[in-house]
């Protein structure tokens, strides 16, 4: 029965169980050993949408970091040789050069492909959305491979 009057008095039964410290520690260890570690990749399938979201954020951050660095090194008042010297310094260390080139290629490939397909995907058809994310990931990986081999 629904009433608009609030309860003035309520009774709650509490059951208090006294547990020793050793038993409490044992119970805690038992629970911890049976509980999966989040996100428990071995148990749960990692969703493609989660992977696409994480890749979008990571590549976006990488692009922002790169363009901000280039912009700061090109500020008025700095010698015009600062940015070219910085770029040549990166190119002089092959592992850093390959990593930067791969990161830029993947970031542009992923963002470009995802931003092309996602607005055109039907939001009510989840298969198209996942397909678009898959195309973006594959394009990003492909461009990364091409860029690394062209060093």
C-alpha positions in Angstrom: 0.0 0.0 0.0 1.4 3.4 -1.0 1.2 6.1 1.5 2.3 9.7 1.3 3.0 9.9 5.0 6.7 9.3 5.9 7.5 6.6 8.4 8.1 8.0 11.8 9.4 4.8 13.3 11.3 2.0 11.6 12.7 -1.2 13.0 15.9 -2.7 11.5 17.1 -6.1 12.8 20.9 -6.3 13.0 22.7 -9.6 13.4 26.2 -9.0 14.9 28.7 -11.8 14.4 31.9 -11.8 16.4 34.9 -12.9 14.4 38.5 -13.3 15.6 41.3 -11.4 13.9 42.8 -14.6 12.5 39.5 -15.7 11.1 38.9 -12.3 9.6 42.3 -12.4 7.9 41.6 -16.0 6.6 38.2 -14.9 5.2 39.8 -11.9 3.5 42.5 -14.0 1.9 40.0 -16.5 0.7 37.8 -13.8 -0.9 40.9 -12.1 -2.5 42.1 -15.3 -4.0 38.8 -16.1 -5.6 38.0 -12.6 -6.9 39.2 -11.9 -10.5 41.5 -8.9 -11.0 39.8 -6.2 -12.9 39.5 -6.0 -15.9 40.3 -9.7 -16.0 41.3 -10.0 -19.6 41.5 -13.8 -19.3 37.8 -14.0 -18.3 36.0 -11.2 -20.1 36.3 -10.4 -23.8 37.6 -6.8 -24.2 35.0 -5.0 -26.3 36.1 -3.4 -29.6 34.4 -0.2 -28.6 36.6 0.0 -25.5 39.7 -0.6 -27.6 38.6 2.0 -30.2 37.9 4.5 -27.4 41.3 4.0 -25.8 43.1 4.2 -29.1 41.2 7.4 -29.9 42.3 9.0 -26.7 45.9 7.8 -26.9 46.4 8.8 -30.5 44.7 12.2 -29.9 47.1 12.9 -27.0 50.1 11.9 -29.1 49.0 14.3 -31.9 48.4 17.1 -29.5 51.8 16.5 -27.8 53.6 16.5 -31.2 51.9 19.6 -32.6 52.2 21.5 -29.4 55.9 20.7 -29.3 56.4 21.8 -32.9 54.4 25.0 -32.2 56.4 25.8 -29.1 59.7 25.3 -30.9 58.5 27.7 -33.6 57.5 30.6 -31.3 58.5 34.1 -32.4 61.6 35.1 -30.5 63.3 31.7 -30.8 66.0 31.2 -33.4 64.6 29.8 -36.7 67.0 26.9 -36.4 65.5 25.4 -33.1 62.9 23.3 -34.8 65.1 21.9 -37.6 67.8 21.1 -35.0 65.3 19.3 -32.8 64.0 17.3 -35.8 67.5 16.3 -36.9 68.3 15.3 -33.3 65.4 12.9 -33.4 66.4 11.6 -36.8 70.0 10.9 -35.6 68.8 8.2 -33.1 67.2 5.4 -35.3 65.1 3.9 -32.5 63.6 7.2 -31.5 63.1 8.2 -35.2 61.3 4.9 -35.9 59.1 5.3 -32.8 58.1 8.9 -33.6 57.5 8.1 -37.3 55.4 5.0 -36.4 53.4 6.9 -33.8 52.7 9.8 -36.1 51.7 7.4 -38.9 49.4 5.4 -36.7 47.8 8.5 -35.1 47.1 10.1 -38.4 45.9 6.9 -40.0 43.7 6.0 -37.1 42.2 9.4 -36.6 41.7 10.1 -40.3 40.0 6.7 -40.9 37.9 6.7 -37.8 36.8 10.3 -38.3 35.8 9.5 -41.9 33.8 6.4 -41.1 32.3 7.1 -37.7 30.1 10.1 -38.6 28.7 8.1 -41.6 27.9 5.0 -39.5 24.3 4.4 -38.5 24.2 4.8 -34.7 21.3 2.4 -34.5 23.2 -0.3 -36.3 26.0 -1.3 -33.9 27.5 -3.6 -36.5 28.4 -0.6 -38.7 29.9 1.2 -35.8 32.1 -1.7 -34.9 33.0 -2.2 -38.6 34.0 1.5 -38.8 36.2 1.2 -35.7 37.8 -2.0 -37.1 38.6 -0.2 -40.4 40.2 2.7 -38.5 42.4 0.4 -36.4 43.5 -1.6 -39.5 44.2 1.5 -41.5 46.3 2.9 -38.6 48.2 -0.3 -38.2 48.8 -0.5 -42.0 50.1 3.1 -42.2 52.3 2.5 -39.3 53.9 -0.5 -41.0 54.4 1.4 -44.2 56.0 4.3 -42.4 58.4 2.1 -40.3 59.6 0.3 -43.4 60.2 3.5 -45.3 62.7 4.8 -42.8 
